[in-house]
Amino acid sequence: MVSHRKYAKPVHVSKGAACLALMLTCSVPALADGRVNTGYFGGVAIGGYDTVSYFLDNKAVKGSEKYSYEWLGTPWYFASEAHRELFKENPAKYAPQYGGYCAGEVAVSGSVTVNIDPEAFAIVDGKLYITYDKVHTQDFAAHVDAAGPKADANWPKKQAELAQNNYR
């Protein structure tokens, strides 16, 4: 006797749709302890960009796992051994403000935007600010005299909330 089984038709989902679905179902970002933005995927500060390059080269340069250093419970990648050593000597000098979260979002709403664009940055008065796009970075930098103090006031509360939630 031959059995006839009904099979469900396979559903084909694009990789982009699958990624979006995964992001939407993840209710918390992948963070070491909230002090440093590591994004939703990857677990590396600034999406793996070399924070020292912003200062020395005035551009966003992708770092390498080969030149990594852990600070604040988070790996940081650098483009060279020299950059890693500079960071190790004085991490606070090179680290982005507000843990690498969108500076504009911290200033305006006191919340955090995990998705940043590592190429959307500004250095103002020796401090690195990163946002989620270049237009917002330019706006933040142009109004840093007003936005900076707001973000500075909002950040400790938001940082405490992130640490309390202990996102991992």
Secondary structure as UniProt FT lines:
FT   HELIX           15..25
FT   TURN            39..42
FT   HELIX           45..48
FT   HELIX           51..56
FT   STRAND          64..71
FT   TURN            72..73
FT   STRAND          74..78
FT   HELIX           81..89
FT   HELIX           91..94
FT   HELIX           97..100
FT   HELIX           103..108
FT   TURN            118..119
FT   STRAND          121..124
FT   TURN            125..126
FT   STRAND          127..130
FT   HELIX           134..142
FT   HELIX           144..165
//
